[in-house]
Amino acid sequence: MLIVFSSNATGDITMFGDVAERMFELMGHSGTIPSAIAAKDVPTVLERLKAAIEAQNNEGEDDYDDNQDTVADTEDEEDEPKVSVAGRAFPLIQMLSRAADENCSVMWRKQ
């Protein structure tokens, strides 16, 4: 499943469903799809997301495991570097920042 985030302040961002679900958790959102964050709530959600990522970094839980539900078949897959939660959240943080600056809402839907 793919989730598309969109805002009038930016272009669209597409994330894999499991990554998007993690972002919803960090933002304190229910994860309902489709849904949205009202323009007035974007700054609060942005700060919540940043704080959650910072807390994970401080606890040493920065890596996001792409293969958490699968078994690696080859050594190459096992040797691939993990992408940090902060790295995965970066485009969403940028979108939320622009949306906050321009007083726009952020929406998401399944693709």
N, C-alpha and C positions, 0 to 999 in steps of 0.2 A: 504494500500500500504506500502511496505517496501522498504527502500533505503539501498543499500550496498555500503559503502565506502571502497576503497582498495588502497593499496600502496605497492610497492616492499619493503619498509622499515618496514612494519608491517603486521599483519594479518588483516582480514576484520573486519569491524564494521557494524552492522545492526541497523538501526533506523526506527521507525515508520515514515511514510511520513510527518505528520504534524510537528514532531520534527525536521526532516531533513530540511523541508522548513524554519523553524525558524532559524536553523543554517545557511542556505544559506543567509537569510536576514542579520544576524549578521556579516557574512563574506563579505557582499557586493557583493554577487554573484547573477546572474539572476535567479538561481534555475532551469535552464535547466537540464533535465534528459534524457539521460545520458550526462555527461560532465566531465571536469577535471580541475585541477589547475596545470599549468606547474611548473616544479621543481623550476625555477627561480622566480616564483611568490608566492611560498608557504610561505616564511618568512613574506611577506607583508600581506598575508591573515591571517596568524596566529596572527600577531600583531593586525590586525583589529578585529578579533574575540575576543581576550583577552580584548581589549579596550572597545568593545561593552558590554561585560559581566560586566566589571568593572563599566561602566557607569550605567548599569541597577542596579547593586548592590548599587551604590551611590544614585540612585533615589528611591530605595526601591521596585523595580519591579523585584525581584529575583525569585519569584515563577512562575512555568510554570503550567498552569491549564490544566490537562489532559482531563477534562470534559467540556471544553469550549463550545462544540457544542452539548452536551448531558445533559440529566436531570438525576440526581442521583436517583435511585429507592429505595435505602435503606439507613439507617443511617450509616451503615458500610462504604459505598462508600463516604459519606460526611465527615466521620471522618478520612479517609486515608490522610496521610501527602502528601503535594505537593512536587514534586521533583524540585529543583531549576534549573534554566537555566544553571548555572555554573556546576551543577552536571550532567546534560544531555550533556553538551558540553565537559566534561572532557575527555572521550575517543577520541573525535575528536581532541582536543587540543594535546593530547599525540601523536596521529597519525601525525598531522601536524608538531609537534616538531621533531619527528624522521625523517619524510620525509625531513624537512629542514636540519637536521644534515647530512643526507645521500644524499642530493641533488636528491631527488626522487619526482615524481609527485604524485598527489592524484586524484583518479578517483571515480565516483559513477555511479550507475545504479539502475534501478528498479529490484526488485526480485519478 
